[in-house]
Amino acid sequence: MAKAIQLAVLKVLMIIIFAGWIAVWIQKPTNMWTRKWKGAEDSSRYTVFGYYGLYFAVYTFPLISLTIIGLVYLNLVSREPPRSRPARSATIGFSNPVLVNSFLGILSSIEILAVFLFVLFLAWTYYARISNDFKKLMPIKSLNLDLWQLKYLRVATRFGLLAEACLALLLLPILRGLALFQILGIQFEASVRYHIWLGTSMILFATIHGASTLFIWGVSHHIQDEKTGRIYLAGEIALVTGLVIWISSLPQIRRRRFEIFYYTHHLYIVFLIFFLFHAGDRHFYSVFAGIFLFGLDKLLRIVQSRPETCVLSARIFLFPDKAIELTLPKDPRLKYTPTSVIYMKIPSISKFQWHPFSITSSSNLDDHTMSVVVKCNGGWTSTFYDVIQAELDSDTGSMSCMPVSIEGPYGPASLDFLRHDSLLMIAGGAGITPFLSILKEIASVNSSRYRFPTQVQLIYVVKKSQDICLLNSVSSLLLNQSSTQLSLKLKVYVTQEERSNATVRGLVNDLSLVRTVNFSTECSKYAVHGPESPIWMAAMAALSSIKFIVSLICFNHIFLPHEKKSAVTEKMVLPSEKKAAKEKTPSSLVDLLLLASFIIALACNNFLASILRWKRLKKDIPPVSPKQGKATEHGLVETRSPVEEHELHFGGRPDFQGTIILSSLSSNSC
């Protein structure tokens, strides 16, 4: 009961904070907000926090505080046992898919509503800004622009504000440890598309903003004067950098040349720095929350991935396509949920590239190890396959140690799918890997007192029959169902083969031959510990924000001494002298102080996190089994069942119409 009250209070706090932050953005384009904001800024200028403290408190800190409270909420939810969860969520109907599109993907009603409201907000912001601009439009003698040129210049400027609104949200969907979207039950893999939508919109608005501005300067013959200015030069660099990042992110490049996509994406640092120099610190605070959380999340993930661990073994499936199941050492205290994902870096292949893989094992079954399946199709994975194959072909008599860095695992805070009596799962190709962990999780706890699904139907679509070998790790569940309470029915569709005399049981047995490689563990004595607790992450976020604002106050009081004048002294100064005093400090210095404070806050936080991490590791180092040896080949011991319960179809795709109707009619289907 007490925990339910705590969760309810945290929910109310998050709703209030988020609603207040949204209200600020809605009122921001209005004249009323502009007048009141100028008064508030003038009043705060001579306080210890300064105007920058006001901007940080209003635009940046709400999202940081929302993240902190959200992490506390997730920490409470993760401790909630499955049996205490409601059997049916009140919002499940509202989040059901309503639109399936090859370009947009699968959209739920809540996602469509959120997109509609965001587009409506952008339209409102643009209308409010441009209508006020046209009402107060006055010719600028120094520019000598015609009326249409002046109007078009204002139009271009306001498109820049739309790009700013998109940038404010751009980095939030790709947070992992400090994931805001996880509060809504949206995992990183699903929220990445929001990042893509926001990035595309931002680049569109920024391109219109930059190109239109350059067009006006060109037709008015001011381009030679303006393109060399600090603000305009910084804007041009930021725009070009953003375009390079966006072009390299197109599917045609990302899927075929992942390395180009990966490395050019790190130009976001250049983009953000020059955006700061272009827009100034006041505009930067509007988007700083996402940047602050992303920088903190990035550094904490780097700390969490240290030190390196090692690969215990690799199971190579002996069939034409390349696939490997890796086994990694794990801290017995590390628990993760099914469908969790880890990010893996192998320094011997690339010192910078991280690749995500779904965990196929269950922490309830395997206390000391975790497993992932790698389908070797791309350049990085193919190189990895060749390295292991070279070890197999060597005559050294033993397998050398293979160090790896692991980040994660990241997964859902709760197991919502376990509230159903039956599950319907649909997968294609390597997309089967998350479902393997679900099947193992259900099988591991199916005999417990908790409520878990007892009927599971898995529809698996593959190009060739040999791809079925990815089911090898759950073959005992498929072929020996009489020994468990789980009723599992498999329907396999092989789309690029024509054959009718094979069975699922026969294919699983025929393709079950694997070659196991045991590696040396001399290069690392550390197991995978996983990320820190949500409470620990919340504390780090709070400490970092405090360090930032304290550093910023100190820097401003040291390098901007005129800001320390009292309000009484200010009243004795003439208006013309006030304006001169405000313009005395170069904007670039203020921007650099903000940047320096941000770097110092992250550096101090990274140093503290590293110390705490090493203390935790030194306190209790789980033993890593030094098991090593040459490769061994083994297959599945075939067990006969009187009835073949699974289905195998060749030369066609599944017809989901009937399946979807049946699942929607069943109140316990998922």
N, C-alpha and C positions, 0 to 999 in steps of 0.2 A: 504493500500500500504506500509506504513512504517513497519507494522508488518511483512509483507511478506519479506521485505528486511532484517529485523532482523533475521527471521528464516533462510533465505538463507545464511547469514553471519555465523550464528552459525553452520549450516550444514557444510560449507566449513572449519571452524575451527576444527570441530570434525574429519572430513576426514583427514585433514593435520596432526593432532596430532596422530590419530590412524595409519596412514600410516607411520609416522616417527617412532613410537614405534615398528611396525612390521619390518621396515627396520633395526632397531637395532638388533632384534633377528635373522634376516636372515644373517646379517654380522658378528654376534658374533662368529661363529665357524671359521672364516677365519683368516689367518696369518696377513693380512693387518690390520684387526680390532684389533688383539692382540697387534701388535706393536704400533699402534696409541693410544690404550687404556692405555698401560703402560706409554707412555709419558704423556698423560693427567692426569693419576693418580699421577705421580711423581710431576707434576706441581701444582696440587691441594692440595698436602699433607701439604704444609706449608701456605696455605691460611686460612682464618678464618673458612671456611666451611670444610676443610679437604677432604680426599679421600671419606669419607662417604657422604659428600654433593654431590659429583660428582655421586656416585652410586644412591643416592636418586633422583637426578635431571633427570638422564638418564633412569633408570629402573622403578622407583616407581611413580614419580610425573606425568608423562604423563597420566596414567590411572586415577589418582586423578583429574587432570585438565579436562580430558574427562568427568568424572562424574559430575563435577561442571557445565561445559558448557551444558551437557546433561540435567541437572535438570532445568537450565534456559530455555532451549529449550522446555522441557515438560510443564513448567509453562506457556509459551506463547501459546503452542498448546491447553492446557486445557481451555484457555479463548476464544478460537476460536469458534464461534457459528456454529451449524451444517449446516446452509444454505450457509456458505462461503466455505465449503469444496467442492472439485471437485466431480462431479458425478461419476467419474470413476478413480481409481488410475492407474498410468502408470505402476506400478510394480505388479499389481494383478495377471497377468498371470505368472510372474516369480516366485511368491510365492505359486502357486497352488500346491496341493499334487500330487506327481508323483510316490510315492512308499508307499504301504500299507503292513505292515508286522507285524505279531503277536508278534515278538520279539523286533523289532526296533520301531514299531508304525507307525505313518503317517509322512512321510518325504516330504518336498518340494524340489524343484530344488535348491533353495539357500542353504538349509541345506546340501544337498548332495555335493554341490560345496564346502561349508565351510569345511566339513569333509575331502574331498579329498585334499584340500589345506593344511589342518593341518597335515594329514598323509604325504604329500609331504614334508612339512617343517621338520617333525621329521626325515624322511629319509635323507634329505639334511644335517641336523645337525649331524646325526650319521656318515654319509659318510665323511663329511669334518673333523670331529674330529678324527675319527679312521684312516683315510688316513694320516693325519699329524702325528699322534702318531707312526704309523708303519714306516714312513720315518725317524723319529728322534729317533727310538727305540735304547736305549743303556742299556747294562746290569748294574744292580745295585748290587755292591759288597756286600752291607750290607744285601741284601735279599737273594742272592745266588739262584736265580730262573733260570730255564731253559728258552730257547727262547720261547717255546710254552706256558709256564706258564706266562711269562712276557706279551706276546701278549694277552692271555686270560684275564689277569688282567686288561689290558687297555680296552678290550672289556667290561668287567664288569663295569669299571669306567664310560665309556661313556653311558651305559644304565642308570646310575644314573642321567646323565644330561637330558635324555629323561623324566625321572620321574619329574625332576625339571621343565621342560617346561609344563608338564601337571598340576603341582601344581600351576604354575603361573596363570592359568585360572580356577582352580578348584572351588574357592569360588565365582567367579563372577556371575554364573547363579543362585545362591541362595540368592542374595541380594534382599531385598524387598523395603525398603524406598529409598535406593541409587541404584536402579535397573538400570544397564547399558543396559540390554536387552530390557527394556521398550522403549528405544529410537527407537528400531527396530520394536516396536509393539508386542514384545514377552512377554507374562505375565509369572509370577513366576511358575505357574502350568505347563506351557509348557517348560520352561527352566530348570526345575529340571532334566530332562533326560540328558541334557548336562553335568550336575554335575555328574550323574551316569556314563556316558561314560568316562569322564575325570578321575574320581576316579578309575574306573576299570583299565584304561590304566596306571595310575600312580602306582597302586599297582603291576601290572604285571611287569613293568620296574624296580620298586624298589626291587621286589622279585628276579628278575634275577640278579640285581646289588649286592644285599646282599648275595644271595646263591652262586653266582659265586666267589665272593671275599672270602667267608669262605671256599669254595672248594679249592681255590689256597693256602690259608694259611694252610689248612689241609694236602694237598699232599706235601707241602714243609716243613712241620713240624714247621711252624711259628705261628700256631694258638694260642698257649699258650702265646706267646709274644704280639700278636696283639689284642686279644679279650679283654684284660684288658685296652687298651688304651682309652683315653677320647673320641676320634673321633669315634672309632669303637664301643665302648660300647653305645654311644649315638645313633649311627646308628642302632644298633641292637634293642634298646628299641623303636626307632621310627618305625622300620619295623614291629616289633611284634604288636605295638599299631595299626598301619595302617591295618594290617591283621585282627585284632580283629574287628575293625570298619567295614571293608569290608565284613567279614563273617556275621556279625550281620545285614548287610544291604541287604542280599539276600532275594528275595521275599518270600521264604519259611519261613523265620524267621520274616521278617518285617510285613507280613500280619497276621501271627498267634500269634506272640509275639511282639506286637508293643512296649511294655515297654522296652524289651531288646534292640531293635533297637534304641529307643529314648535315653536311658541313656548311652549306649556305644558310641553313636555318640558324646557325650560330651567329649570323650577322645581325640578329635581333639586338645584340648589345650596341652595335654601331647605330642602328635605327633609333633605339630609345635615347641614347645620349644626344644625338643630333635633333631628335624631337624636343628634348628639353631645351636645347639652345635655340631652337626655332620658336617654340610656343611660350617659353618662359616658365618660371617656377609656379606662378598662379594657375596656369592651365595644367601644369604637370601634376599638381596635387589632385586634380580631378581624376587622373588615371593612375595615380601612384599606388593605390591599394593593391591592384592586381600585380603591379611590378614588384612591390615590396613582398607580397606573399609568394610570388614565383621565385624571387631571388632567395628567400629564406628556405623555401621548399627544396630548391635545387641544391643548396649547400648541405642541408640536413640529409638529403638522399646520398650525397657524396660521402658524408661521414658514415652513414649507415652501411654503405657498400664496402667499407674497410673493416678489418683487413681481408685479404683475399682468402678464399677457401680453395678446394680442389675437387676434381671429378673423381668419384669413387669407382664408377664402372660405366660402361656404355654397351648397350645391346643393339647390335646392327641387324636389322631385318634383312634376311637373305632373299631379296626379290629385286627385279630390275630397277624400280624406283628407289631413291635414296631416302632412308628414314632411320633415325637413331633415337633410342630412349636413354637419357642420361640419368644417373643416380648421384645425388649430391648429399653430403653430410648435413644434418640438421640438429639444432639444439632440441633436446626432448621437450623443453618447456614451450617451444614455438608451436602454436596452434594456428591453423589457417582454415578458411572456409572453402568449400568447393567452388570451382570457377576462378580461383585466385590466379594471379599472374605474377611472374617474376621477370626482372630485366637482367640479362646476362651479358657480361663482357669478358671476352677471352683475350688477354693481352698478347698472346702469341700470334693471334690473327689480326687484331686491331686494338690499339691502345685507347681508342676514343669511342668506338661504336658500341651502343647498347641495343640489344634486340629483345623484344618481349616474347615470352613463351607461357602457355597455360600449364599449370601444374596438373598432372594426371594422377597423383597419389592422394591418399587421405591421411591427415595427421592423426586420425583415430586408429588407423591400422599400422602406420609406420612412425614410430617415435624418433628414430635416429636418422632417417633418410627422407628425401623427397625426390620425385621423378618428374621429368619433362620429356616430351617427344618433339624432336626437331625434324621437320620435313625439309630436306636439303634441295631447294630449288633455286635460290638466289645465289649471288656471288659469295657473300659471307658464309652462308650455311654450306655451300659446296666446298669452300676452302676448308671448313671445319671437318667435313666428311673426308676429304682427301688427307687431312692430318691424321685422323684416326686410322684410315686405311693404310697409310704409310707405317704407322706403328704396328699394325697387324702383319704387314709384309716384311717387317724387319726381323733380323735373326739375333737380336740382342739377348733374347731369353727373358726379358722383363719389360714392362711398360713404364715409361717415364711418367713423372708427375705432370699434371695439367692444371695449373692454377687458373681460377676464374673469379670474377667479382660478381656478386649477386646483390641486386637491389629488390627489396620487397620481402615477402609477398604482399600484394595488394588484392583485396577482395571485398565482397559485400560484408557489411557489419552484421547482418542477420540473414538467416536462411529462409526466405519467404516461400520458396518452392516446397519446403517441407511441411507446409500447413495443409497440403492437398493429399487426398487419398490416392490419386493417380496422377501420373505425369505423362505428357506427350512431348517428346524431344525430337527436333528435326535438325540434321547436320549434313554438311557436305564436305568431302575431302578431309583436309587437315583440321577443319572446324569441329571434328569429333572430340578433340582433346579436352575441352571443358566438361563435356558430358561424361568422360571417363571418370573424372574425380567425383561427379555427382553419383554415379552408379556405385563407386566404391564407398562413398560416404553412407549412402542408403543401406548398402549391404553390411557395413560395419556396425550400424546401430539399429538394424531392423528388428532385432530381438530384444531391444531395450524397452523400458516403460514409456518412453516418449512416443509421440504420434508422428509417424513417418509414412511416406507413400509405400504401398504394398504392390501396386500395379504400375508398371512402366512400359511404355511403348516407344521404341526408338526407330525413327525413319532415317536411314543413312543412304545418301546419294553419292556415288563415286563414278569416276570415268572408266576405270578398269577393275576387274575382279581382284587383282593383286593388292589394291589399296585397302582391302578389307583387313589386311594384316595389322593395321593400326588398332584393331580391336583385340590384339593379342593379350594385353594386360588385363582384360576383363573376360577372357575366354572361359575361365572357370565359372563365371556367373552365367554365361551363355549356354554352356554345355552341361552344367551340373545344377540345374535349378531345383532339383528335388531336395537338395541339402539346405536350401534357404527358404525363408518365408516370402521372398521377393518374387513376384511374377513378372518376368521380363520378356517382352516380345519384340523381336528385331525384324524390320523390313528393309532389305537392301535393294537398291536400284542401281544397276550397272548400265550406264548410258551409252557407252561406246563399244559394247561387245554383244554378240549374238550367240547365246548358248542356253540350252534349256535343261540339261541333264545334271547340273551341279546343284548342290545344297549348301546352305550356310555352314552347317556342321562340317561338310567335306572341305570347303574352302578354308575355314579356320584351321582345321587340322593340317591341310596341305601347305598353308602359308605360315605355319607357326614356328618354322625353323629359324632360330636366331643365333647370332654369334656374340658372345659376351666377352668384353675386354675389361679386366680389372687393372686399375692404374695405381701407381705408387702414390702415397700420401706424405712423402717426406718434405715436400715444399711448403706445406701449410698444416698447422695443428688446430685451425679454427673451423668451426662449423657455421652454417648459416643461422644467424641469430634473429633475423627479421627486423622490421622497423621498431622504433620505440613506441611506448604506449601513447594513446591520444592525449592523456593528461600531461605527459612529458612534452609532447609537441605543442600543446596549448601554452605551457609555461614558457617554452622557447619563443613562441610568437609574442607573448606579453613582454618578455624581457627585451626582445629585439626592438619593439616599438618604443619602449622606455629609453633604451640606449640611443635610438635615432633622435628622438625629440630632445634629449639632454645634450647630445653632441651638436645638434643644430642650434640650440639656444647658446651654448658656449661659443661656437664659431661666430654667430651673428653678433654677440656682445664684444667679441675680440676684434673682428674685422669690419664691423659696421657700427662704429662708436656713436654716430649721430642718431641712431635708433634709440639710444638710452635717454634722450631728452624727456623731460617730464611733460605732462599734459598742460601744466600751467605755463611753462616756457613756450609751448606750441601756440597758445592763445595770444602771446605777445608778439608773434611773428606775423609780418604781412603776408597775404595770400600769395603774392608773387614769390616771396622768399620760401614759403612752404613748398611750392611747386619745384623750386630750384633745389631745395634740400632733398626732396624725394627722388629727383632725377640725378642727384650727385653720384650715387653709388651705381657703378656699371651693372647691367643686368647679368652679364657673364659671370661676375664675381658671386652674385647671389645663387646662380645656377651651380657653380662649382662648389659652393658651401653645402648645398643640398646634396649634391652627388657625393661629396666627401663624407658627410654624415651618414649617408646610406651605406657606403662602403665600410665605414668604421663599425656601424651597428652589426652588419653581417659578419665582418671579420671577428669581432669579439664573440658573437654568438657561435660562430663556427669553432673558435678556439675552445670555448666552454663545452660545446657539444662533443668535441673530440676527446677532451679530458674525461668527461663522464662516460663516454663510450669505452675508452680503454680501461677505465676502472672496472666497468661492468664485465669486460672480457677477462681481465686478469683475475677477477674474483672467483670465477668459475668457468674453466675452459672444458667444454664437453669433449670427451675423447673421440678422435677420428680413427676408425679402424684402418690399420696399415695394410689392409688386404691387397695383394697384388698378384699378378700371374699372367700367363699367356691366355690367349683367347680360347674359349670353349664353345662348342656347338651343342645346342640342345633343342628339342622340340616339345610339343605338348603331348602328354600321355592321353591318348584318345579314350574317351569314355562313351559308351553307347547308351542311347536313350531310345525307348521303343517308338517315340513319336517325334517327328521333326516339327517343332512349334514355330520356327522362324520361316520367313518368306524371302525368296530371292527372285528378282525380276531383271531381265536383260532387255537392252535396246529401247528403253523408255524412261521417262521421268514420272514421279508420283503425281497423281491427281489429288490435290489437296482440298478440292471442293467438299467432297464427302467427309474427309477427315476433320476439316474445320467445323462443319456443321455438327458432327458428332461431339466434338470437344466443347462446342459452345452450348450444346444441350445438356451436357453433364455438369452438374454444379460443383463437382470436385475435381474437374480437369484443369490443367494449367497449360 
